[in-house]
Amino acid sequence: MDIPRSLRVWFVIHFVADIVFAIPLLFAPLWTLGLFGLEGVEPLTARLVGAALVGIGGESLFMHKGSFDAFNTMLTLKILWSSAAIIAIVLGLVEGGASSLWLFFGIFVSFSVVWIYYKLQLTRGRDGVSGFRTPQ
């Protein structure tokens, strides 16, 4: 099954977005958290989030030319990660978290919509129902 170029590009975009946030979280967590009004977060927690972003974003870059199965698996991971992050952010907002959480909410919702869209297309295409077509 053919993976659309647009999905491959999204994986590279996701790598860049993850690294832009990951590096500061890993090496300057207190400064980075302060930029977003999140001073009360423990630095180790921020560094662990940075490490997760390096892992997910790095894998996005390394496999962006991968096979159908690689994309299918990675999309599942991305959907799980973004959905869990959305729940965590909503809980933070309900508990009176910083208004900057809305920025992160928007980012995660946007990526989640992209991943769900492509996951549905891949699943439908694999099952022969619409979706992306296998070249003949």
C-alpha positions as CSV (number, residue, x, y, z in Angstrom):
1,M,0.0,0.0,0.0
2,D,1.3,3.4,-0.9
3,I,1.9,6.0,1.8
4,P,1.0,9.5,0.6
5,R,3.7,12.1,0.5
6,S,1.6,14.4,2.6
7,L,1.7,12.0,5.5
8,R,5.5,11.6,5.2
9,V,5.8,15.4,5.3
10,W,3.6,15.5,8.4
11,F,6.0,13.1,10.1
12,V,8.9,15.5,9.4
13,I,6.8,18.5,10.7
14,H,6.0,16.5,13.8
15,F,9.7,15.8,14.3
16,V,10.5,19.5,14.1
17,A,7.7,20.5,16.5
18,D,8.8,17.9,19.0
19,I,12.4,18.9,18.9
20,V,11.6,22.6,19.2
21,F,10.0,21.8,22.6
22,A,12.1,18.9,23.6
23,I,15.6,20.5,23.6
24,P,14.7,23.4,25.9
25,L,12.7,21.0,28.2
26,L,15.7,18.7,28.5
27,F,18.4,21.3,29.0
28,A,16.7,24.4,30.5
29,P,13.4,23.1,32.0
30,L,12.9,25.9,34.6
31,W,13.5,28.6,32.1
32,T,11.2,26.9,29.5
33,L,8.4,26.3,32.0
34,G,8.7,29.9,33.1
35,L,8.0,31.1,29.6
36,F,4.6,29.4,29.7
37,G,3.7,30.3,33.3
38,L,4.3,26.8,34.5
39,E,6.8,27.5,37.3
40,G,5.4,25.0,39.7
41,V,6.3,22.0,37.6
42,E,9.2,19.8,38.9
43,P,12.2,19.9,36.4
44,L,12.6,16.1,36.2
45,T,9.0,15.9,35.0
46,A,9.7,18.4,32.3
47,R,12.8,16.6,31.3
48,L,10.9,13.3,31.0
49,V,8.4,15.0,28.7
50,G,11.3,16.3,26.7
51,A,12.7,12.8,26.5
52,A,9.4,11.5,25.3
53,L,9.2,14.2,22.7
54,V,12.7,13.3,21.5
55,G,11.7,9.6,21.2
56,I,8.4,10.1,19.4
57,G,9.7,13.0,17.2
58,G,13.0,11.2,16.5
59,E,11.2,8.0,15.4
60,S,9.0,10.2,13.2
61,L,12.1,11.4,11.4
62,F,13.9,8.1,11.2
63,M,10.9,6.2,9.7
64,H,9.2,8.9,7.6
65,K,10.2,6.8,4.5
66,G,9.0,3.6,6.2
67,S,6.6,0.9,5.2
68,F,2.8,0.7,5.5
69,D,3.2,-1.3,8.7
70,A,5.6,1.2,10.2
71,F,3.3,4.1,9.5
72,N,0.3,2.2,10.8
73,T,2.0,1.3,14.1
74,M,3.4,4.8,14.5
75,L,0.0,6.4,13.9
76,T,-1.4,4.3,16.6
77,L,1.3,5.5,19.0
78,K,0.8,9.1,18.0
79,I,-3.0,8.9,18.5
80,L,-2.5,7.3,21.9
81,W,0.1,10.0,22.9
82,S,-1.9,13.0,21.7
83,S,-5.2,11.7,23.1
84,A,-3.6,11.1,26.6
85,A,-2.0,14.5,26.4
86,I,-5.3,16.2,25.5
87,I,-6.9,14.6,28.6
88,A,-4.0,15.7,30.8
89,I,-4.2,19.2,29.5
90,V,-8.0,19.4,30.0
91,L,-7.5,18.2,33.6
92,G,-4.9,20.8,34.1
93,L,-7.2,23.5,32.8
94,V,-10.1,22.3,35.0
95,E,-7.8,22.5,38.0
96,G,-7.0,26.1,37.2
97,G,-3.7,25.7,35.2
98,A,-2.0,28.4,33.3
99,S,-3.7,29.9,30.3
100,S,-0.8,28.8,28.2
101,L,-2.3,25.3,28.4
102,W,-4.7,26.4,25.7
103,L,-1.8,26.7,23.3
104,F,-0.7,23.1,24.1
105,F,-4.3,21.9,23.9
106,G,-4.5,23.4,20.4
107,I,-1.3,21.9,19.3
108,F,-2.2,18.4,20.5
109,V,-5.7,18.6,19.1
110,S,-4.4,19.7,15.7
111,F,-1.9,16.8,15.5
112,S,-4.4,14.4,16.9
113,V,-6.9,15.3,14.1
114,V,-4.1,14.8,11.5
115,W,-3.1,11.4,12.9
116,I,-6.7,10.1,13.2
117,Y,-7.5,11.2,9.6
118,Y,-4.5,9.4,8.2
119,K,-5.1,6.3,10.4
120,L,-8.6,6.0,9.1
121,Q,-7.4,6.4,5.5
122,L,-4.7,3.8,6.0
123,T,-7.2,1.4,7.6
124,R,-9.8,1.9,4.9
125,G,-7.2,1.6,2.1
126,R,-5.8,-1.7,3.6
127,D,-9.3,-3.2,3.8
128,G,-10.0,-2.2,0.2
129,V,-12.7,0.3,1.1
130,S,-11.7,3.8,-0.1
131,G,-8.6,5.5,1.5
132,F,-5.3,5.5,-0.2
133,R,-4.9,3.2,-3.2
134,T,-2.2,0.7,-3.9
135,P,-0.4,1.4,-7.1
136,Q,-1.1,-1.0,-9.9
